Amino acid sequence: MRRIRFLTYRHRSRSTNSAFGLLLAFNAGAVNAGGFLVLHAYTSHMTGFASQLADSGVTGNRPLLLAALGAICAFVAGAAACAVLVSWARAHRLRAIYAPPLLLEAVLLLVFGIAGAVMLTWSTPFAVPMTVLLLSFIMGLQNAVGSKTSRGTIRTTHMTGNITDLGMELGKWAYKGFRHGPQPSQMHCDVVRMKRVAGLILMFVFGGFVGAFGFNRIGFICVVPLAALLLGLSMPPLVREKRLSALPYTFSRRES
């Protein structure tokens, strides 16, 4: 329980960021791949939607333009919501400043799992069902959480950067094997970085397998365990924060 609580704390370590990133990458992979089976869109890939926005603007395809605009706006809103919640937690001097956005993500995933099939019939001004906007918001929220906790070094909802980093480190490793003699420090393979990004990629792919299998077999309800995972990460530290706030100030400060 102690380790779970520290995953959302303001004071970070490399091991805490790595463990937190692996869990979020698994969650993002499951939601993204599974959601594609029912929505026919990867809601964490804003690069594709940005290109779709440009293409549809040129071709005059209004439904595609609105769909791309809606997904991008929802993703931005999710990232903004994360920043607001973390800022609120800092202002109130919470230790678990990343627990509130994680709790919001868990609640939204529960909504998606329970009412996702119904929300597919809800129309929006953006020519896509509400479920697409909801998942885009969730992915923006989670990507911002991962970025803020690691100061931009860990990406959990899209793998382009991680795969690029892995390729660069493998290139350095290969170059070192062919070249003999002293080498500049910048050409040394960063083994820690390579293991970190490789782990994120594997967890994202593994989560994708789990999510695709779950959506294919039981539908939207398969995301409920994912929501439970996020609740398990966010609720214990928030409960502790609430308990400590009820104690005398000097005692709570001594215990923390």
N, C-alpha and C positions, 0 to 999 in steps of 0.2 A: 504493500500500500504506500509505503514511503517513496519508493521509486516512481510509482504512478503519479503521486502528488508533485514531484519535482519536474515532471515532463512539461508542465504548464507554468512553471515559475519564471519570474523575470530574470533571475540569475541563471545563466546558461553555461553549459560545458560542452565540449565536443561530443562526448558520449551521449549526453542528454539530447542534443540536437540530432544525432544519428539515429537513436532509438525512436525518437518522435517522428523523424522523417520517414523511417521505414514503415511505421504504422499508418501514417497519412498516405504514403505512396500505395500501399495495399488497398486502402479505402478508396482512393481516387481511381485506381485501376479497375476495381470492381464496379464502381458506379458508372464510370465512363464506358467500359466495354459492355456491361449489361444494359445500360441505358440505350446504347446504339441499337440493340435488338428490337426495341419497341419505339424508339424515337427516330431512328435512321439518321442520327447526327451525334458526333463526338462533341459533347458540350464543354469540354475543357480546352478544345483547340481553337483559340481565338485567331490564330494565324489564318486558318481556313475561312473563318467567317469574315475576317478583314478582306481577304482576297475576293470572297463572294460579294462583299459590299461593293468593291470596285468593279468587278465584272458585271454585276447586275445593274450598276449605275450606267455603264456604257451601253449594255444591250437593252436597257429599258425594262428589264424583268422586275416589275414592282413587287410581287410576292417574295422573290428571293432577296431583294434588297431589304424589305421589311423584316424578313426572318433573320438576316445577318445583323441588322441594326438592333433588333430586340435581344438577340443572344449577347451581343457586345455590351449593350446597356445593362443587362442583367448581371453579367460578369463584373463590370465596373462597379455596380451597386453592391455586389457581394464583397469586393475588396474594400470598398469604402466603409461598409458596415463593420468589417473587421477592424479597420483603423479607428472608428468611433468607439467600439467596445474596448479595445486595448487602451485608448486614451482615457476613457471613463475609468477603467480599472486602475490606471496609473494615478489619476486624479484622486481616487479614493484610497490610494496606498495599499492596494491589494498585492499580495505576493504572487498569487496565481493569475497574472494579468492575461494569460492566453486561454484561460478556462472559459470565460464568457463567450467568445466567438466559437469555441469548440462546442459549447452547449447549444448555441443557436443552430449550428450545423446539424447536431444530433436531432434536435426537434424537427428541423426541416426535412431531414431524411425519414423520420417517422411519418411525417405528413405525406411525403412522397410514397413511402411503402404502403401506407394504409389507403390513401385516396388517389394514388397515381393513375389508376385506371379511369376513375371518374374525371380527373382533371384533364385527361386526354381530349375530352369533349368540350372543355372550356375554351372558347375563342378569345383571342387577344387582338389588340390593334396592330400586332406585328406579324400577322399571318402565320403564326406557329401556336400550338397549344400551350397552355399554361405550364405543362410539365417541362417543356424545353427551357422556358424562362426560369423555372424553379431550379432545375439542375445547373444551369449556367450560373445562377446566383450562388448556389452551393459551391461550385467549383471555384468561383472567384473568391469566395469567403475562405475556402481552405487554402488556396494558393497564397493568399495574403498572410494567413497564419504561418504557413511554412516559411515564407520569405522573411517575415518579421522575426521569427524565433531564431533564424540562422543568419540574419542580416544579408539575405539574398543568395547564400551559398548552397541552399538545399531547395530543389524544386520537386514538387510532389504530384502535380496534376498534369504535367506534360513532360515528355522525356527527351525532346530535341536537345536541350542544353546538356542533359546528363550524358546522352549518347555522344555528343560532340566532345565533352570533357573526357569520356572514356577513350575515344579515338585518339585524342591528342596525347594522353598519357601512354597509350599503347605505342604510338609513333615514337615518343621519346625512348621508351623501353627498347624498341626495335633498333633505333639509331645507336643507342648505347651498345647494343650487341655487335653491331657492325664496325663501330669506330673504336680504336684503341688509343690509349694515352689519356692525358688530362682533358676534361670537358668542362664547359661553362656550367655554373650551378643551375641556370635556367633550363638546361637540357637534361637534368636529372629527372627520372620518372618519380612522380609523387605517388608512392604506393598507397598511402592512406586515402588520398583523394580518389585514386582508381578503385579501391575497394568500396568507398562510400557510394560513388555513382553507380558502380556495378550492382551493389545491393539495392539501391533505389529502383534501378531498371528491373531487376529480378522480382522485387516485391510488387511493382506495378503490373508486370506481366502475370505474376501469380494471382494477384487480385483480379486481373482481367479474366483469367480462366474461371475463378470462383464466381465472379459476377455474371459472366455469360452463361455458365452452367445453371446458376440459380435462377436467372431471369427466364431461361429456356424451359426450366422444369416447373417452377412455381410462380413466376411472374414478379410483380412489384414487391410483394411481401418479403422477398429475399433480402431487401436492404435493411430490414428491421434488426438483424444481428449486427450490421455495420453501425446502425444508430446506437445500439447497445454498447458497442465498443467505444464510441465517442463519449457516451454518457459515463462509462467507466473511467475515462480519462479526465473528464471535466467536473463531475459531481463531487468526488471525494475532496479535492482541494477547496472547492467552493463551500462545502459543508464545514470544513475546518475553519475557513475564513469567517463564516457566520458564527461558529462557536467561539472563536477567539475574540471576535468583536464584542461579545457579551461579557467577557471577562474584564476585570480591572486593567487599566492601560499598562501599568508597570508589570503585572504578571504576564499578560499576553506578549509583551515585548520580550520578557525574559525567556518564555517558552519558544518563541519563534527564532 
